[in-house]
Amino acid sequence: MELFPFQAAAASQIASRFQTYMQDPLTVTRRQLVPFYQNLSAITGSGKTVILADAIEQIRSQLSVEPVVLWLSKGRIVVWQTLTNLSTGKYSSLVGEFDIKPLLECTPEAVADSSQGLLLIATVGRFNQRDKEEGDRRIFRVRLDVAEQSLWDQLKERRDRQGRRRPLIIVYDEGHNLSDQQTQLLMELMPDALIAASATTRVPQALSSTIERLRNDKRWTDDDLVTKLRSADVVSSGLVKKNIMLGGYLTPMELAINDMLAEMKQATEAAHDLGLPFRPKAIYVATTNVPEGGTMREDAARPFDQRHARPIQIWRHLVESAKIDPAKIAVYCDLRFDSKFPPPRGFNLFAGGDSDYDTFIAGGYEHIIFNLGLQEGWDEPECAFAYIDKDMGSPDQVTQIVGRVLRQPGAQHYAAPSLNTAHFYIRTDERGVFEAILEDVERKLAAESPEITLTIRRTTKGGSRTYAEATKQRQVPTVSIDSSEARAPVGKIVDRIVDFRQGGSSTIGKGGRIQVLQTIGEGTTQTEEWVEVEHSNRVTARWILRREIQQLFPAHGDRTLSPINICDIEHPKFDALIEYNSAAADHLREQARNIVKTYIERSKLVQNALDHPYVVGNVPIDEGKLMPFKNAIHRGYSGLNNDERPFAEALDKTKRVWCRNPSQGGFSIPLLDHGNTRTFSPDFLVWLDRVVFALDTKGDHLITEDAGRKLFDIEPMEDGLLLVIRLITKGEWTIAPTGEFSKKSGSTGHTVWRLRNGRIQPSHTESIGEAIEACLQK
């Protein structure tokens, strides 16, 4: 599992802050610490579970005693998914040094065994009763068959066989749901750290004293208490969709759904044309057993074709009018039927909640009819379309549903904008209802995800569209990284990495000391003392090498773009266990730097005009902000900024075929440098004879970096269209004989950068028109 750069940085920040705090922690009593606290603030879809998993593994690597981690979630489905993903699934490599099990399978032996970390997973339902002697909360019961202590007491004491109290880290991946009562119970365990993840920074009142101690005694500010992810990083990574289309319909249900199905069909065709392994899905959100406009529950003792419950009305329209195969439709809600009037065969009803969930997921349904209580834990990236019935149309309810459709399949943006867009079709009775919803969504987007583009449309007739079609068919050669010449030298570096499986002094760290509470003596002479321990828990050599390469050359989730892809990382010598701050770890980090340096120097960019070229497709537009053009591939563009607008107008006057290139999901070029940006998306594309010019009007940062130099020299692999890069920077730039780039102070106009005789050369122009003509010279 490869983390995105922002995910790795967030995990490292949490772990680093914990380590710093534990060097000099605050105390409540002699044996109880004020717990370290951190809130991970991130939008839906940013990969909070991945970050938390990596953070606890980093924390584990720097502790001197293997910790116990109590990982909590609100819903049972979420807990089951977390357990599967961490123990055997896609995140298991991040926590490979932990013994992972459900909380209630924890035994005294597991708590006492500090040979590896212990990760226990449970719902907060295990902690929501103050009276521990009632109900079915088995965690509080004495398990007489295995011990004289209750599991709760075992976690509170958590002594290993050497009498040391193991650190306890509590992770809550839905921190906004943490109640005061739950917090009070969890604090009884005397945790060393409490790490919560939430899209908000709401803190339970029961934590106020902890927060105040950290603020007053450690002088912590909000920035110290919160690890916040930039939504721009999440969007650019491809984890969430780039656009939101919000449509308001003053129409019958059928017209709104027909519009959605028409655009869903186009998106499905686009996914097929791109050879993608998924097809877009749709959800339909409506009240369950109440007919339109009513407040009373509908009488279920009626024939199916006479029922007015909204899920049935939606299902019938999909099957009878839209001719959708009933096998592709799921009705996941508590819809009632009388035994005398059952639904027709092929009506896939899931009314059992959690008990039906596995069967529902296994069905792979493309159309899912929900009530408002969308199944917690159901986060389907392939879901890109949502019809929301008028009775559900309160602003808060709609914004809850928005988060369910924002995740992006495959964690990447695609060449078809419809596959990067979350589509919402909201049917209301009055314009004022939609405007209130729009205002709420706009406000929350502006605060949490300003990088996501919001497109609005309003209709009373249906049949409207939010995409400008490509009126001309144009292609661009695909650009990729050719690392064939880097394989051999990188392989030699990997071969030279020392095998530390035999251990030795070089595998032992010399890091900072951390105190551990330990029982000293026997019988009546036992006392508890804080003992300083210098060494830390061990990690694999593979873990250190992979993390270092990832941080130096982040692959943004695509392992094929990483130097790790040409390393024999599975060699048995990388199973060696070493301490995080040891000389062995330093050796591995140094070799990782050599690997990345060699990969960048020996790899090159190549273009291929025949193998899956980029095809310009439809682009999303906002009719109210559309700027029309005569010679562009599309009839116009919306959202042009102050720099792009005059450049687009000047391009149109050349009468060449051109288009604006979307910043996410359009044509992009991989970069070969040490930066966090892995791809370059030029602002405009222009076709002239057999040449495609990729023009970028804000290339200052690329000019001064090595990546910019390689951009100008993209080697063609075969005959066909030729891609040429031109960067345009403001002002007058020059190159010194020593190769240094500089910008003349106070200069105006634009500088065009191109490759001539194997050397990068700047050309200054006084106007945008002159700059474009300079760009289009072969």
Phi, psi and omega in degrees: 000116180262126179277152170287156182305318183290329177291314179297320180294319180294316179298318180294324180294317179298313181295319180294319179294322178297314181299316179298317180296319184289347174290333181208070186282159172277158181234152173262308173229182182300326184251005182233127178269152164288119187294145169297139180232139176209136175249125175269109183259119185203152179285162177303135176092002184277355179087045182298322181297319178299315182296315181296319180297315180293324180296316183289331176290321176294319178298315178303319184293341184252359175272161180264343177233138181300129186275165167255129178245125175255110187255118187243144171222166185281310188263151180295323180294318179298319180296316181296319178295319179297316179300315181295314183295323183278327185276313184227355188263209191292343181255004188298329181292340181283335183233042185295341182266012179253145166272117190248129181201161173297150184305315187284357173263005179287135180243163175302325179297321180294322179291322183283339183275102182260026177283345175206165179293155180240119182244113183251134186240135183204165172272158176289349174300339177286350187231021186255017174238126180292321181279106186286351184265357183244167175075195184254027181279081189295343180299333184268356183273149175286126181265087189294339183283342183235342183192166175270349179260147171285159178301323179300314179293324177299318179292327179291320180277312178041054179272137173271183186291345177266005179083007180273139176277123183285140176301143177243123178244123178258126179244128179234108187275010172221065190301334181292344179268358184288116182271168177297318182296316178297318181298317179300318179293318181293325179292338175297337180283354182053060181290155175273338180207145174231115182241119181245148177238131183197154174284345177242170181249029179293131182244130178300148179300330181293344177264001187299321181293323177296314180298319181294322177298317180294322179290314187282313187273331179255355181059036179284142175254181177302324180295330179283333184271345187234132167259110189251132176269136175285126180298332178299322179292321181294316181294312183294336179290338183094001181290330178235163183289153185275330187234151170237125174254122182243112181250131177254126186241119169260062188220169168299157180307318187300320182291320178295316180293323178298319176300316181297316181295324179295316180285331175293323178297317179297318179294321178296318178295322179296318178297321179294315181297328180276358179070031183277151185275011182227166174230138182301147178241163182228146172242152180232118188249121183205165172297161192263295188252017182246130178288165181304131176077357182260168177238345181268147178295137181288145176291117182283349182275058178220153177301152184304317184284000176249002181282147181243005177301140188300318178301323179290318178299318179294315180300315182296320179295318180297318185277312188277324182261312183276352176059039177273137180299123180304335180294344180265001186246132174241139174248102187253080179195169184275064181277131186264142175224143172281144183299336179281341182229071181287163176289163180292161175297141183093355176274103187274091183261129176240096185249008185264005179065231183301325183292337180265354194297313183299319179294320179298312181296321182294340184286339179060039185291145181262339179232119185237122179261117183246163158264187186297326181284066179308137183306119179295134183099346179275096177239100186251103182301334181286349178283116183234356184228140180217123169263129181239118184286154188302327182290347178259005195276042170275149182306315184295321180294320181293317181295332173295320181288329181305318181298334181286342186249001185278335183298146185251127180295138179074001180051045175202153176270149188245168183293338178265114183303330180297336179275353178251014187238137171266117186258130179233133181237103189253116181264124182229170177268329185228147179301326182299328179294313180295321181296323177294320177296315180301315180299319181292316180295316180299319181296315181289324177295317181298324182279323188253323186218065183296343182281347179277125182282133179251122178248133185244142168215148180231136182211148173245002184236338187081180178078009181275160181228153181242017179233140172268125183285151174283113184277346177229144179269120180223149181234162176226135178302141177287139177247134180219171178264126174257107183253018184300322181284349180268345186299310183297308180296325176293321178300323178294322178296316180298320179298327183280350179294132185292142176271114184256019183294338180277359179077214181109173185296332182291343180270358182260132185277167177229043185279191181290157182273143175233137181277141178234134178281121186227144176276125182248137177091185182224154175057229183286349181268005182294137173222159177254128181225150173275121183248130178280130179238129186271324187276162181240167177297154184267153175230167180281152175299326179298318182298316181293314181297315182296316181297319182293316178298318181297320180289326181281327181220077184297134184265000180051043176084349180255100185296337180291343180263011184247146174302336180299336182292338180249018176253142175279072186288345181271004179303137182305334182295341179277001172281351183304138178260126183221162178277150189300323184253027183274168175296327177298319179295320177298320177300315180296320179294321179296317179292328176297319178296321177294322179297313182295317179300315180293320179300315181292317183291323187264351178268161179216160176269137178229152178243143183228112185279347187250334185268100179049060177295156176287129179250126180293125181246196178292154179234145178289142180223157171246108186305326182288344182238017186286134174250113186280152177221154184268324189251000179286160178295330178250159184290345178174175181222147174243156178083015176292134179274182186295333177279321185286326186299306180296328179292318178295320178297318179292323177297319182296328180289341178286346181064018172276158174283127184211169173205157171276133183264121179301142182290334177232126177089358176266209178283133181220159182234128177294150180251151177242085175202184183270003186284173179279343179273119186265344180226158179237124179247106180295153183289321186223152174236134182229135181253129180218109185057240183257022182239138172249119178265123175260114186249132176234127189266007182219052188269018183307313185292329181287326182298322185270004180244159179299327181301323180298323181295319181287335179297328184281350186232071180260112189283127176286142181266340179201172179292152179144201176304141179248129178267130179234133181260135173228127175253139181238120179243149179287145177085184181255123181248152177224162176241123179287158177305334179279358178093005181277141180262140178211151180249130180291130182296133177075006183286155180242189180074201182222151174248128178259132183250134179211171179258124178229125179052039177078006181235143177284130182228135177268149177224116184275138177229154184271335185227166179294321179300316178295323179297319180294318178298322178293324179296323188270008173280132186286000000 
